[in-house]
Amino acid sequence: MLETFFNGEVLLRAWPLLWEGLLLTLQLGALSIVLGWLGGLALALLGLYGPGPLRALVRAYVDVFRALPVLVLLILVYYALPFVGLSLSAFASATLALAAVSSAYTSEIVRAGIEAVPEGQSEAGRVLGLSFPQILRLIVLPQAFRLVIPPLTGNSINVLKDTALASVVAMPDLLKQATQAQALEANPTPLIAAAGLYLLILLPLVAMVRRLERRLGRPS
Amino acid sequence: MSPVVLSLTGARKAFGADELFSDLSITLARGEHLCLLGPSGAGKSSLLRCLMGLEALDGGTLTLADPAAGLGLVFQDFRLFPHLDALGNVTLALRAAQGLGPGEAEGRARDALAQVGLEAFVHKKPGALSGGQQQRVAIARALALRPAVLLFDEPTSALDPERTAGLGAVLRGLTARGVALLTVTHDLAFAEHWADAVALLRDGQLTTPLPAARFFGPEAPATVRAFLSPGAAPEEPSEP
């Protein structure tokens, strides 16, 4: 049993591949998460304070990318864009798809956070002579960020999990390396190890979200 | 007679067809504390919001003797910034709106906090302060910008009698330094005890400000006496 599902020799042979895959997964995850944050913040601000037509455009973007399955988007980017002359690498395609979807979710989270800061806070800033950008940067956003850390972390966990979808477009991430090693060895140990690695990274993050939510006293 | 620091003439404010007040005029002298009384919904808070520019007047002229030294407002619910400590609350506008360097801003903020007796609490966040202390931070925050006039919206609504006296003493310290105060309140005792002049805003009209002793005395105009003791003046019901 142990021989089959957790074979030490197989694991040792597969380890270099798994390690490479893990690093790539982390790179893809980190880049997508950061781009998703930046895009989401920009979308939230445009959606709240931008001119009318732009606000409608942001709403449409957010709705579309929250509705579209990440896998469908990824396959579209990787297999369909080349037909319009835009060939992206597997890594770039995956980053684009993950960040596009993540920014839509992040935008909704940040918007809710900004709207949760009482209007009176902005008025207090106006009364003190601050400009609108100063009120946003110094008063509203710092308070909004505190509120959105738990849901934002939760969303980032989802992005990190969704990086596994990149294996579909032949990106040698952790899952792809594990399935290849499994095929090579005819043994499921690399897959078990990969699952273990995902848990090793994500479980502490999940626990952190729970702690943050409890500290802020508002489950989401 | 102290020089006039603020004069508002012919002010008018309406919400749609409802006229809140019209042809309202106020003059404030340096170091004067004027208290406005009036029933709820008379437009007292709206008047303050108009003076601060949070709402637009529908008519009238506001003149400040020194436009550089503007107006400050202490909200009824203080509206401190919860993510900043007391010092941060006071330095924020000094740095962002007035462009002071960090050292100068901190010096001025510490002075303002000392003026309201909070030098020991500069690094406390609003959540760790009592209501009365939060109010003092709000006063220091407005004061640090060196306004000629400070506006107070219902300053005693969250205070017990002891803290109300403490607030009165802080306000007296401000007027002694030449800051003019305009307070709107429901608190008759506060107005009687701490204001230099008191006026009544009712049915869109502001009575002529009178020294507190006269406003609350038997010689006050009939509208004032009717407001202060509604039972004694049945010929003019307050709420139709």
Interface residues (C-beta under 8 A of the other chain):
Chain A: P118 G120 Q121 E123 A124 G125 R126 V127 L128 G129 L130 S131 Q134 L138 I139 P142 Q143 R146
Chain B: M52 G53 L54 G70 G72 L73 F75 D77 R79 L80 F81 P82 H83 L92 A93 A96 A97 Q98 R141 A142 L145
